[in-house]
Amino acid sequence: MLVMPPYTPPVPKTDIVVDLVREGAIVAFLLESVHTDEVKHGYPACGEAGRNLSYAVLGRTDIPLTLLIEHPQIAKLLGIPDLSHIAVMNVSQRPLQQSAYLDNSLTLPRNMKTLEGVKRALEKKPINDLDAKIKFTPPAQERAQKNLYKDFCNRFHPHRDRFKLVIPCGHIAYYFMSWYLEKNPDPPFAILKGLGHPAKTGKPWIRKGLADRNLEMLRKLVNLESVGELVRSLGND
């Protein structure tokens, strides 16, 4: 049964869903963009992506990982260790698909088609490593991509020295991390590669998309001691 958070008074819906980075966070899942569930509930990865992340870290799918981070009292009630050392960020705090706006009865931004074009362009080519590059040919898409990247850097960079491990999930997350590393080489954090976006591949992300080694590593994120062990195994103290 899905566990829901304590009741909080409703707030006006907005298309901006802020990152979940609590004090003491040292591990960051980097996802792509928020969608319908995130806009509806107001926190990142609260739908299928969050439940798959919960499986990867905790071995359960009945509750999104981000809900447990946001509401530590629920984690304590369920006998789950404090997870405030885990952060969840999105490359884009706004949806890149118009369905997220329509499903939440929000007005579409003027550049919605351009944003969807950026998303499609980023998803066209398979990613082999963080050196992957892509060229935006329509000027409007290039401008939108640069604005998205600038916003991402403004949010990510202040945390870079606290993070010990960053886990990009999906094409868009890999591209943005690649661009960030071009401008900011020799990061103080390790990077765990090879994960797709947990919401896009659904259960196969759990069964097939995660190699046994990756799943074993992700299970180490549940406590601070094993996080240090994982970072050292990736070659970054």
GIFEN-V635715 format. One record per helix or strand. SS is the DSSP state (a for helix, b for strand). FROM is the first residue (numbers start at 1). TO is the last residue. If there is no record, write none. Layout:
SS/FROM/TO
SS/FROM/TO
//
This chain:
b/20/20
b/27/33
a/36/41
a/48/58
a/65/70
a/72/77
b/86/92
a/98/103
a/112/123
a/139/159
b/165/169
a/171/183
b/190/191
b/195/195
a/203/207
a/212/222
a/224/233
//
